[in-house]
Amino acid sequence: MKFYICAIVSFFISKMTVLSAEEINKSSGMIDGLTLSSFIIIAPTASLLGLAFAFYFFKQMIRADEGTDQMREIAEHIRDGAKAYLSSQFRIVIIVMMILFVILSVMAFFNLQNRLVPFTFLSGAIFSGLCGYLGMQTATLASSRTAQGARESLNRGLQIAFRSGAVMGLVVVGFGLFNIWAWFVFLDKIVYSNAHMISGWSIFVQPGFDPAFKLSEITTAMLGYGIGASLQALFARVGGGIFTKAADVGADLVGKVEAGIPEDDPRNPATIADNVGDNVGDVAGMGADLYESYCGSIIATAALGAALPITAKVSGLDAVVAPMVVAGIGIILSILGIFLVKCKEDASMTTLLKALDRGTWISTLLVVAVLAVFAKFDFISWGVFGSVVSGLISGIITGWFTGYYTSDEYEPTKGIAGQAVTGSATTIIDGIAVGMMSSCIPVITIVTGILCAYGFSGGFTDPDSGLYGIGFAAVGMLSTLGITLATDAYGPIADNAGGNAEMSGLPAEVRERTDALDMLGNTTAAVGKGFAIGSAALTALALLATYVLSVKTWSLKLGLPLVQIKDMSLMNPMVLCGIFVGGMMAFLFCALTMKAVGRAAGAMVTEVRRQFKTIRGIMTYDAKPDYAKCVAIATNAAQKEMMIPSLLAVFVPIITGLILGVPGVLGMLAGGLATGFSLACMLNNAGGAWDNAKKYVEKGNLGGKGSDVHKACVVGDTVGDPFKDTAGPSLNILLKLMSMVSVIFTPVIVKFSPIIQKILHISN
């Protein structure tokens, strides 16, 4: 069956890309009657194919054995807790979304924004949340089945967990690309088509609409989709991160350190909340996070393409649809890579990691090969091809070095475990140092990728083409998201499977297999976060370029001079002030999220201690802990604490723009991007290294479980929890959301900032 599916996918790809000699126009190198826009059908076809395979993998997982009655009961507790949390979160998010919908509608009413932006905004938020929910639902159903699969063999457990993670990956790219394509076709063929200007759709068209700028109007409207997805993702990431780390810290500090029981021991009152948190934070949160990254990169690149001057080789329409076509090719080849992930029973950690890497590498190489064919026949330029390859290589290098700094196979993590011999303080010091050092290679990699993409696309002679190339680097890095997100979502599924095996009292050899899968999951999760951060940097840079374009466009529409974007040098105090504000935002945001985790974890620790003291018989298995109370504490804390950090990302760019003007916003975005990227790498990698240093000791090294070294590593891991699962991964959403908000509120800033500056006497 697997062979035939792979053969069908391969045949489908070949029919789209392999071209016969008779079709080639030898004089021009083009194929008669075809342009890149002729291939836009790849976008909806690939996205629907992705959703179909997501459903196929889901049904495969559902048919797997769920295990014993006890295993099913534990999985049901976790599933119910996750559903309850997301329902509570959605109720709050809906209120915020409706308030912003009204604000955007008022802007549209006064012609300060495209009239369809409020609606694209809502659809982006809805589908971002839907992808997170579907991924979480799959993960909670897969945990006991993965544990049961591990009873049969290591390979069976790996395939159930990985293909369940693939459901998340394919749902994200499937819904993301299909909705972008659907909005584009709807706007192009109906709303902005001259044939329909007399119909009811004309109310959505701005007064004085010029058909020559139709593509710019369309991509401007689609940017609303990105801000809706980004805001929903930030709430999911921050709220889920606070929930999961409050439970994790409480379970570790009281259960492991004080009570001396294993991590997922059923006697620990916080263990169910901990497993729920893995799903609402690392699955639902990550799914919404990368959904908005994926959509944001495609939309930003399309907007930059719409602004490119029409040349002999690239039409405006081709430049807009190109990122959709590339993303579609990536989906198809990601599906092929998913079927290649398998391992042998005696696989080591290195072998398991290679099994996951095999699918990613093959998908990546096939994307390069297919795009080379497109470049050969001039459907895309070799410059765009080079930009995509720059993004792909940047993602691979960033991911590999993230794995190097967080896997216990390598010296950085082993070094942290070695420092635990002298206590918790040296463990923490070394972990922070490793995190700081780990940011160097990703920064150099992204800088190199930006320069290559800019240069390949001709940026040093035509800056607009160079910026378009940078956007394609982001699209390229995310083109294989279907499989790279599968490796990330696999992690919490394997973690929950290990918890299920522990709480169900499965034999030791099963726990050893789930431990191996779990440790691999820690590494892949760290790699996935590194990948998300890297793609965020490229996407945010493309959005920054889109912001400059938006300022020019709205200045012309509103009949205002372009004075605000003329002086962008560092000698402009507005730019300098904006840079400081942007850098400060990264630290302020992390401080707020980490303090939120600290407060929520404190409440959890108090509750777990209370239950150990007051519920007699917990330690002897004669009484069950009150799991629901711990889930409720984490839920309430997450809902309360997520509001201020999330709303700051919306209001700070607007306030900065109104006071410091366009130069201040550009400075803020640049400062936030430079500081936030390095800080996110440091937090993500330090947390991942601490986690795997603990697991390295638990494998029997340096004294093993229960030793003083192990306790020191648990403290380090506890410090690292909010680093890697709350503050770090939320930062990449912050960078993109601030950029999206700046673009959407451009007309308000352009029109009113000169007035406010005059009142404050800070303008010329």
N, C-alpha and C positions, 0 to 999 in steps of 0.2 A: 504493500500500500504506500509506504513512504517513498519507494523508488518511483512509483507512477506519479505521485503528486509532484515530486521534484522534477520529473521529466516534463510534466504538463507546464509547470512554471517556467522551466528553461525554454520550452518551445514557444510559449507566449512572449517571452523576452526577445527571442530570436526573430519572431515575426514583426516585432515593433522596431527592431534596430538594425537587422542585417539587410543590406540593400544590394540588389543585383546590379551587375555592370550595365545592363540595358537601361536602367533607370537613371543613370548618372549623366548629367549634362556636362560633357567633357570640356566645353568651352568655358563654363563658369564654375564648375565644381559643385553646383547645386543640383537638386533633383527637380525635374520639371514639375511645376505646379504646387510644390510643397514648400512650406516655411515652417519655422519652429512652432508657430501657433497652430499648425495643422496637427501637431502632436498633443494638443491640450487634452485630448481624450484620454491620454495616459493618466492624468490626475484623477478623474472620477473612477476610472476603471481600477487603478491601483488601490485607491482608498476603499472601494467596495470589496476588492479582493482581500485587503487587509482585514476588514470587518468580518468577512466570511471565514477567514482562517482563525480569527479570534474566537468566533463562535464554535468552530471545529475543535480548537484546543480546549475551550471551555467544556464542550460535551465530552471530550476525551477524559478530562479531569473528573467530571461528575460520574462517569461510568466506573471510575476506579473505586476500590474497596475503601470504605471510610473507617474501618478498624472496629475495635471492640465498642461495647456500649459506653464504657467510661471515656474512651477517646472521643466518641461522638458528643457526649455530654459536655466535655471540656470545650470542644470546638464550638458548640452551640452557645455556651456562656460568652465566649470571646466574640462570636458573631453578633449576638444580641447587644453586647456592650458597645461594639463599633457602630452598629446601626443607630443606637440611642445617641451616641456622641454626635455623629454626622447630622442627625435630625435636629439636634439642639443647635449645632453650628449653622446649619442652613437657615434656621429661623432668624438668627441674628444677621447673617449675611444678606438675606433677602431685604431686610429693612434698609441696610446701607446701600444696597444696589438700587432700590427704588428712589432713595433720596438723590443719588447721583443721576439716575435716569431723569428725574425732574429738573435737576440743575442743567444737564445737557440739553434737555428739551427747551428750557428757557433760553439758553444760548442759541439754539437753532431757530427759535421763534424770532429772535432779534438779529438773525443772519450772522451770528458770530461762530457758527459751526455748521458743517454739512447737516442737512435735515434728517439724514438717515443714521447718523452716528449714535443717537440714543438707542436705536433698535439693534444695530450691530453690537453695541456695548452689551446689551442684555443677552443676546445670543452667545457671545463669547463667554460670559459668566456662566450661563446655563450649561454649555457643553463642557467647560472646564470642570465644573462640579460633577457633571455626569460621568466623565472619564474617571475622576477620582473615586466616585462611588462604585462604578463597575469593577475597577481594579481591586478595591477593598473587598467587595463582595466575593470576587473570585479567590482572593488570598485567604479569606476566612474559611471558605469552603475547602481550600486545598491543604490546609495545615495538617489535619488528621490523616488525609489521604497520602500526604508526603511521608508522614511517620509510618503509616502502614506499608507504603512502598519500600521504605528503608528496612522493614522487617524481611522483605523479599530479597533485595539487593541494593547496593549503593547506586548503581546505574538507574534502577527503577525510581528510587527516591529523587535522584537528580533530575530525571526527565519530567516527573510530575511537577516538581517545584519550578523548573525552568519554563516549561510550557504553560504553566499557570501564570508565571510572570510575563510570558509572551502575550497573554491575553491583554494585559495592561499596555504593553508596548504597541500592539497592533490597534487596539481601541483608540489610543492617543493619536497615532498618525492617521488612522482611518478617518475618524471624526474630524480631526484638525484639517486635513487636506480637503476632504469632501466639502466641509462648510466654507472654506476659503473659495474653492472652485464655484460652489453654488451661489455665494454672494457675488462673485465676479460676473458670472453669467447673468444673474438676475439684474444687476446694475447695468451691465453693458448692453444686454439685449432688450431690456424692458424699460427700466427707469430712465436711462440716459440716451436711449435710441430716439432719433429724430422722428421716426414713424409713430412713436407713442407719446410725443410731447403734448398732444391734445387730449390724452386720456387722463384718468384720475391720478396716474402716477406723477403727473407734472407738479403736484403740490410738494413733492419731495425734492424738486430741483430748485437750486438757488436762483433768485432773480438775476438776470443778466448773464445766465450761463452761456459760455462760449464752447460750442462743440469741439473746437480745436484742443481744448483742455479736458476732454471727456475722461481720458485715462487718469489724469491727476485727480479729478473729482471722485472717480471710482475708488482709487487707492486711499484717498483721504477718508472716505466713508468707511472703508474696511479697517482703518486704524482703530476705530471704535471697538472692533472685535478683539483686537489685541489688549486694549486697556481693560475690557471686561474680564478676559481670561486671566490677565495679570493680577487684578484685584482679588478675584476669587482664589487664585493660587496662593496669594500672600496670606489670606485668612486661613486657608487650609494648611499651609506650611507652618505658620506661627502657632495657630491653635493646636494643630496636631503635634507639633514639636513640644509645646508646653505640656500637653497631656502625657505624651509618651515618656518624657524625661522626669516629670514629677513622679510617675509610677515607678520608673526604672531606678531612680535614686532612692526612693523609699524602700523598694524591694532589696536593693543591694546593701544599703547602709545598715538596715535593721536585720534583714534576713541573713545575708552572708556574713557581715562583719560581727554583728552583735549576737545573733542566734546561732551562727555557724552552720546554717543549712544551705543546700544547693540553691542555685539561682531560680530554678523553676519548681521548687518543692511545693506541693499542694498545701503545706502547712503555712506558707507565707501568704498573708492576707492580700498583698499587693501584686501577686503573681498574675492573676487574671487581668488586672488593670494594665500591667506591664505588657502582656501579650496583645491586649486591645490597642495599646499605644503604638505598637509596631505597625499595626494596620492603618490606623488613622493618620499617623505621622509619616512613616516611611513608605506607605503604599498610596493612600489617598492624597497625601500632601505632595509626594514626589510626582505622582501622575499629573496633578493639576499644575505643578511647577513646570515640568517639561512640556506639557501641552501648550502653555503660554510661550515658552521658549521657541518651540517648533513653529507655532503660528506667527509669533512676532518676527522671526527671522524671514519667513516667506513674505509676509505683508510689507515689512520694511524694505526688503529688496525689490519687491514689485513697485513700491512707491518711488524708490530711487530710479528704477527703470523707466517709470512713466515720465520722469523729468529729463531723461537723456534726450539730446537732440537726435532727430531722425537722420540716420546715415544710410549709405548705400547698402550696408550689410545688416543693420539692425533696425527694424521698424519699432515704433513705440509699443505696438501690441506684442511683438515677440519678446521685447525686453521685460514686459509685465508678466507674461505667462511662463517665461523661462524658469523661475524658481519653482513654480508648480510642477512643471515637467520633471525637473531634477528630483524633486521630493517624491514624485510618483515612482520614478525608476528606483529610488532608494527603498521604497516600501516593498516592491516586488522582490528585490534581491535580499532584503532582510528576511522575508518569509523563507527563502531558500536556505539562508544561513541557520535559521532556527532548527531545521531538520538535521543539521550536521552536528548538533551538540549531543554527545554521548560519552561514556567512560567505562572503564573496566572495574571489576569489583575491588581489586587491590590498589586502586588509584591513590597516589599521594596528593598533597595539597597542590603541588606544582602541576601534576597531571590533570587534576580537576580544573585548575585555572586555565590550562591549555585547552581543555575541552570547550570551555566557554569562549576562549579567545579564537578558537578555530572558526566558529560560525561568524564572529564579528569580522575577522580578517578576510575571509572569503567573500562575504557580502561587500566589504569595502573595496576589494580588488575588482570585483565584478562591476561595481558602480563606476570605477575609474575606466574600465574597459568599455562599457557602454557609452559613457560620455565622450571617450576618445573617438568612437564611431560618429557620434553627433558632431563633434568638432571637425572630423575628417571631411564630412559632407556639408560643412558650413552652416549647420543648424544652430550651433553656438560657436562663439569665437574661441580660439585657443587660449585667449586671455581669461575668459570665463572658466574654461576647463582648468587652467592653472590655478585660478582662485578657489575652485571647488576642491582640488587636490590639496591646496595649502590648508584649507579648513579641515579636511579629513586627516591629514598628517598631524596637524596641530592637536586634534582631538585624541589621536592614538598616543602621541608622545605625552600629552598631559595625563591621560589615563594610566599609561604605563608607569610614569614616575609617581603618580598617586599610589598605585599598587606597591611600588618599591618602598615608599615611606610608611606604608600602613600594614604590609604583610609581615607575618612573623618568620617568613623565609629569609628575610634580609636583615642587615645589620641595624638600621635605625630602630626598629621595634625590639629586636633582641637587646639592644643597648639600653632601652628604657627599662626592660625587665631586669637587666643587670643592675641598674641604679636602684631598683626596689630593694636590693639587699640591704642598703643603708637607710631605708625608711621611705615614708610617703613624700617628704619634702623633696628629696632628690629625684624621686619618680616624677613629680610634677614639674620640677625645673627642667629635667631632660626632655620631657614630653613637649613643653612649650618651645624649647630650643629646636627640637626636631620639626615642629610645626612651622616655626619661623623660617628655618632653612629650606623646608619643602616648598615654599612659595617662589623660590628663585627660578627653578627650571620652568614651571608653568608660565611665569611672567615673561621670561626670555622666549619661550615657545610661542606665546600669543603675539608678542612684539614681532617676532620673525614672520609668523603667519600673516599678520597685518601688512607688513612691508611687502611680502611676496605677493599677496592678493592684490594689493594696490598697484604694484609694479607690473604684474602679469597682465592686468586689465588696462594698462596704459595710463595709470594715474599720474605719472611724473610728467606727462605731456598734456593730459586731459583729466583734471581732478574729478570731474563728475563720473567719468568711467572708472576711476580708481575707487571711489566710494561705492559704486555699484559692485565692484569686485570684492570689496570687504564684506558687503552684504551676502555675496555668494559664498564667501568663506564660511559664514555662519550657517547658511543653508547646507553647504557641503558637510560640515561637521555634524549636523543633525539629520543628514539624509538617511543614515542607517539607524535612526532612533528606534525603529521597530524592534531591532535585536538588542541594541545597547540598553534600552530601558527594560527589556526582558531580563537582562543580567542583573539589573539593579533591583527590580521588583522581586526577583528570586530570593534575595537576601532575607527580608522579613518573613517570607513564607517558610524558608528553611529554619529560621529562628523559632517561629511558632511551632514548627514540627518537632524541634528539639524540646520545647517546653511541653508539648503534648506527650511526647515519649516519656519525659521525666515525671510528669504528673500522673500518667497512666501506669507507671511502674513497669515499663517494657524492659526486656532483658538488656544486659550491659552492652552486648554487641550492637544492638539497635541504636542505643544511645551514642555509641562510638561513631556509628555512621552518620547520625543526625548532627553530632558535634563537628564532624568533618565538613558536612554540608553547611553548617552554621558558620564555621570559621571562614569558609570560602565566601559565604554571603557577606560577612563583615568586610572582606577585601573588595568584593564586587560593589558593595554599597558605597564604600569610600571612593572607588574608581568612578562610579556613577555620579557621585556628588562632584568630583573633580571635573568630570565631563560636563556636567550641568553648569558649573562655574565658568569653565572655558567658553562654552557656547554663549553664556550670558554676556561675557566681555565683548565678543564679536557682535552679538545682536544689539547690545547697548550702544556700541560704536556706530553701527548702521542706523540706529534710531536717532543718535545724535546728529548724524548727517541729514536724516529726514527732518529733524527739527529746524535746521538751518534752511532747508528747502521750504518748510512750512511757513517760516517767518517771511521769506521772500514772497511766497504766494499770497499770504493774507495781507501783507503790507500793500501789495498791488490791488487786491480786492477791496480793501478799506480806503484806498486812496491816500495812504500814508507814505512818507519818505522812508528810504532804506537806511536812514542814519543809524538806527539801533544796531545794525550788524556790521558797520564799517570799521569800528575800532575794537578789534578783538585781541589786541596785543596784551601781554602780561603787565604792561605799564598802565593799563586801564584798571583803576581801583575796583570797578564793578566786577571785572573778571576775577581779580585776586580774591575779593570778598566771597564770590561764588565758589571758588576752589576750596576755601576754608570751610564754607558751609557744607559742601558736598563731602569733604573728608570727615567733618564732624558727624554728619548724618550716619555714616557707616558705624562709627563707635557708639553713638547714642542709641541707634537701633539695636545693636548687639547687647548693649548694657541693659536696655529695657527688657529684652527677651530673656536674658540670663537671670536678671533679678526676678522676673516672673516665674521662671523655673525654680529658683531658690525658694521663693515664698510658697509655691505650690508643693514643692518637695518637702518643705518643713511641715506643712499640714499633713502630708502623707506619712512622714516619719512618725509624727505624733500619734496618728491613727493606728499604724501598724504596731507601735509599742503598746498602745492601749489594749489592742486585741490580744496580744501575747500575754498581757498581765491579767485581763479580766475574763477572757473566755477559757475556761478550764478544759484541758484535754486536747488543745491544738497540737502540742508537741508530741503527743502519744497517738495521734490520729483518731481520738475518741470524739472530737468535735470539729466541725467545719468552720473555717474563718468566714467573716462577713465580707465576701468579695465585692458585693454590690456597693457597699459603703465606700470602698477605695475607688471604684469606678466613678461614683458620684462626686467625690472630692476632686479627682483629676478633671472631670468634665466641667464642673463649676469654675474651677480655677482657670482652665483654658479659655472658657467663654469670657470670663471677666478680664483676663490679662491680655488677650490678643488685640483688643480694640485700639489702644493708644499707639502701639508700634505700627499697626497696619494703616491707621488714618494719617499718621505722620508722613507716610510715603505719598499720600495724596495732597496734603495741604502745604507741606514745606516747599515743593516746586512752585506752587501757585503764589505763595507769599513772597518767595525769593524773586520770582519774576516781576511781581507788581512793584517791589521796592528797588531791586537792582537792575531790572530790565532784562532785555535779551542777552547782553553780555554776561550778566550775573547768572542767568540760567545755564548758559553754556559752560561757564566756570564751575557751577555746581555739579553739572553732569560729568564733566571731566574729572573733577576732584573726587566725586563719589565713585566713579569707575576705577580710577587708579588706586585709591585707598581700599575700596570695597573688595576688589578682586584679590589683592594680596592678603587682606585680612580674612576673606572667606577661605582661601587656600590654607592659611595657617590654622584656622579653627577646625576645618574639616579634617585635615591630615593629623593634627595633634590628637584630636578625639579618636580617630580611627586607630592610630598607633597605640594609644593607651589601652583601647579595647582589646586589641590583638596581643599586646604585651601580657595582659591578664590571662588571655586564653593560652598563650605560650607557656605560662607557669602552670595552668590547669592541666596541661598535657603531661605533667610530671617533671618539668624542668625547675631547677632552683628551689626545690623543696615541695613543689606541687600544691594541691588544694589544701587550705587550712593552715598553711605555714604563714610566718610573719611576712615573707616576701609576697605571698598571695594577697594578704590583707592590704599591703602597701599598693599593690597593683589595682586592687578593687577601688581604693580611694582615688588613684589616678584615673581609672575608668569612669568613676562617678563625676569627677571634675570635667572629664572630656565629654560626658553625655550631652550637656547643653551646647558644648562647642560644636559637635559634629551633627547633631540631630535637631537643633533649634536655631541658634544664631547663624552658624556657617551657611547651611543650605538656604536659609531665608534671605541672606544678603544678595544672592544672585537675582532673586525676584525683585528686591528693593531697587537694584540698579535699573532693571528694565521698566519697572512700574513708574519710577520717577521720570524716565525718558518718555514713556507713553503719555503720562499726565502732562508733561511739558508740551508735547506735540499737540494733544487735543485742546489744551487751554491756550495755545499760541495766540489766537485772535484776541482773547481777553487781555493777555499780557501786552501784545503789540499796541492795542488801543488805549489801555488805561495806565500802563506803567509810566509813560511820559507825564501824565497828569499828576499821578501820585508823587513822582520824583520832583516835580515843580513845587508841589505843596510842601514837601520835605526839604526843599532847597538843596537837592543833591544832583541836579542836572545842570548842564551847561546853559 
